[in-house]
Amino acid sequence: KIMKIGFIGLGVMGHSMVTNLIEKGKYDCYVYTRTKRENLASILELGAKWCESPAEVAEQVDVLIMIVGFPKDVEQVVRNEENGVFAGFKKGNCKQPILIDCTTSSPALAKELYEEGQKCNVDVLDAPVSGGDVGAKKGTLTIMVGGNKDTFDKVKPILETMGASINYHGPAGSGQHCKMSNQIFIASGMIGLCEGLLYAYKAGLNLENVIKTCGSGAAGSWSLNNYGPRILKRDFEPGFYVEHFIKDLDLAIQSATQMGLYSMPGLTTARTLYQFLATHQGEKKGTQALIQALELMNSTEIEKV
């Protein structure tokens, strides 16, 4: 029997994740999206079944995966008393359904949803992802999971159709805490990437050669080797939206403050720079567009390769 899987959110990440569930996992998928309906046709052609609400998806399935934009979206999709996921699970036939939230969201909200799920026999995992649009398309995402370990073991084969590195980090909220760490790593690293390229450009170096050389040494990183070439092509299409990254940085600052970490200079500097970029029409661009903020500040623009 093919397990029935629901999926909510067909944006930059979700579209490719569903595609892998169907093509690699051979799962029977039921889908819903609030926006990005232009992505729907290709998914339906693969055999996915359209539902009219999150509740309708939940009614049909054993496992429901979601990836939406903001914590407020998670709350609306899950908690809506008429059309939400929990309401749909109550009407469905699965005795112990599983909700996997791949949205980068608040660790505190993840704990709340887990506790609410326990009261209505729903196992909730927080499972944010990293790897951007490239990882989603290739099925090589990093997936960071918090919640019940037995539930994680049950759904790991499903997660393996979408990701290459799937790791359990502890009780509810732990996956989100790991993702906050991930975003902090990326935030300061992206500043270094953009500053390094801008410096090399002003020094008259061949930037493709700089990326090739430094990318294979101690300065090498996923961001340098993947986003560096996009920057040289002036390709600022979103693998991950600036507006969503700002949301993540705000969540990280909030969570750090709650834990008593009041001085996080790399994190707060990145937040300031990305907000500057957003106010200069960069909110819908990819995170690599940070180079444009530094170019504006230095009255210098890297020439397209």
N, C-alpha and C positions, 0 to 999 in steps of 0.2 A: 504494500500500500504506500502510495506517495503521500508524504506528510503535507498537509495544507499549511501554507505560510502566508501571512498577511504582510503587506509592506505599505507604509504611509510616508510620503515624501519622495517626489520624483525630480528633484533638482539636480544640480551638478553631480552630486555624489550618489543620490538614491537611484537615479536612472541606471547607472552602470552596476550598482549593487544588485538590483533586481534582475538585470540581464544575466549576471553571473549565477544567481540563484536558479534561474530557469535553464540556462544553457549548460552550466557545469554541474549543478546540483540536481537537475531534473525535478525540481519541486513544483507543486501545483500552487501558483501564486495568485492572491487576491490583492488588488491595489487600490489606493486612493491618494489623491494629491489635491491640495487646496489651490495651488497655483501651478505654473509650468505645464499647462495642459498640452502645449505643443509637443512635449516629450512623450505623450501618451500613446500615439499611434504605433510606434515601433515596439513598445512593450506589449500592447495587445496583439500585435502580429506574431509575437513569440508564444502567445497562448495565455497570457495573464488575463484575469477576469476583473473588470471594473466594478467597484462598489461606490455607492452614493454618499457614504459617510464613514468615519472611523468605526462607529458602532457596527455598521454592516460588515466591515472587514472582520472585526473581532468575532462576530457571530459565526463566521464560516471556518475559523482556523484553529489550529493547535498552538501555533507560535506566531506572534506578531512582532515585526521589526519596524521601527520608525526612526526617521532622521529628518528633523524639521529645523527651523532657524534659531529660535530663541527660547529661553525657559518659559516665557508666557505662552508660547505656541505649544510646548509640551503639556503645560497645565490644561490648556483649552482642549487639545486633542484627547487627552487621557481622562480628564475629570468631568467634561461636559455631561450633565445628568441625562440628557436625551440622546445625544449623538456621539458620546465619548467612548473610548476603548473599554473602560471598566464596565460601562452600561451594556456594551455589546457582549462582553464576555459572560455577563450574568444571564443573557438570553441564549447563549450558545450551548452546544452539547458537550464541549470538552470540560471534563471535571477539574483539571488542573492546568489551565492555559498558562502560557509564558509570554511575557512582554519584554522585549529587548529594546532599550532606548539607546540608539547610537548618536543622538544629538549631543553636542558638547554643551553641557548644562551645569546647573549648580549642584555641588555635592550634597548640600542640605536638601534640595528638592529630590534628589535621587533617594535619599533615606526616607523622606516622607512617602514617596510613591511605593517604595518597598513595603513600608509598614501598612499603608492603605491596601496594598495588594494582598498582604497576608490575611487581612480581615475578610476578603472575599475569594479566597483560594486561588489567587493569581500570583505566580512567581515573577518578580520583576528584577531584571538585571540592568545595571547601567553599563553601557558598552561603547563609549565614544571611540571614534576612529581617527587615524592619522595616515597621511599618504597622499592626500589631495586627489584631484581628478585622475591623475596618472595611475595612482594606486588602486582607485576604484575601478578603472577600466581594465587593468591587468589582473585584478583580483589579488593584489599583493598588499592590501591595507594592513596596518598595525591596529589591533583591536584590544582595548584595555577594559577589563571586565571586573565589576564589583557585584556582590550579591551572594546568594547561596551557592556553595561549591558544587553540590550535587546537580543543581539546575545548570550550572556552567558546563559540567561534564556531559549532560544530556544534549545541549545545543551546540557543543563545540564543532561537530561535523558540519552543521549548518554554517557556522561562522567561517569555517575553513574554505567554503566556496567563495567567500568574499575577501579573505585576508590570508596573509602568509605568516604573520606573527600574532598569535592569539594568546594572551596571557591573563591569568586570574590574579587579582591583586588584594582580595580580601572582602570584607562585608560591604553592604550597600553603601555607595558613595565613593568607594575606593577606586573604581574605574575613572570617575570624574576627577578625583584628586590626582591620579596619574596623568590624565589629560591636561590638567592645569600645569603640572610640571613640564609636560611636553611643550605647551605653548610658551612657557617662560624660556625654555631652551631656545625655541625658534625665534622669539621676539628679539633678544639681544643678538642672536646669530644673524638675523636679517639686517640689522643695523650694520654689523661688521661686514657682511657681504656687499651691501650697497656702498658703504664708505670706501672699502677696498677697491671696488671697480671704479669709483669716481676718481680716487687717487691715481690708479694706474692709467686711467684715460688722460688725466692732466699731465702725467709724466711722459705721455707719448708712447706708451706700450701697446702692443697688440693684445687686445683683451681676450680674444679666443685663446691665444697662447698662454696668457696669465691664468685663465680658468683651467686649461689643460695641465699646466705646471702645478699650480697651487692646489687644484682639486685632487691631485694624486699624492699630496704631502700631508703634513700635520694640519693644515688649514682646510683640508678636504671635508666636505659635508654634503648631505643630500640636497640642501638648498643651493649650495654653490654649483653643484653639477647639474641640477635640474632647472633651477630658476635663473642661474647665471646666463645660460644661452638664450633664454626667453628675453631677458633684459636687453641683451645685445641686439636682438631682432625687434626690439620695441614692442614685444608681445605682452600686453598686460591683461589678456583675457583671464577670467578668474578660474583658477583651480580651487581657490578658496577666497571668498569675498572679503575685502577690507572691512566692510561693516560688520561681518560676522567675527572677524579677528578682533576688532575693537571690543565686541561683546565678550569674547573669551578673555581678553586682557582685563576687562572690568571684573569678570567673575574671579579671575586669579587674584587680583588686588583685594577684592572683597573677602575671599577665602583666606588669603594670607593675613589680612588684618584680624580676622576672627581667631586665627591661631596665634596672634601676638607678634607677627612679622610686620613691623611698621616701616622698615626701611628696605625697599627693594628697588634700587636705583635703575638697574637695567630694564626692569619691567615697566616702571613708571615713565622712563624716557621713551621707550617704544610706544607706550600708550599715547604720549604727547605727539610724537612724530606721525603716528597713524591717524590721529585726530586732525592734525594739520593737513594731511593728505586728503582726508574725507571732506574737509571744508573747501578743498580745491578740486571738487568734482571727482574724487577718487574712490568714493565709497563702494561703487559697483565694480571696481577693478580687482585684479588679483593682488595678493599680498606682495608680490615682487615689484608692484608699482611704487613701493616705498622709495625706490631710486628717484622718482619724480619729485618727492618732497625734498630730498637732499639737493637735487638739481636746482630747484627753485631757490632754496636757501643760499646756494653758491653761485647762482647765475651762470650755470654751466649745464649743457645737455650733451649726454653721450650720443655720438652719431650712430645711426642704424647700420648694422653689419649686413 
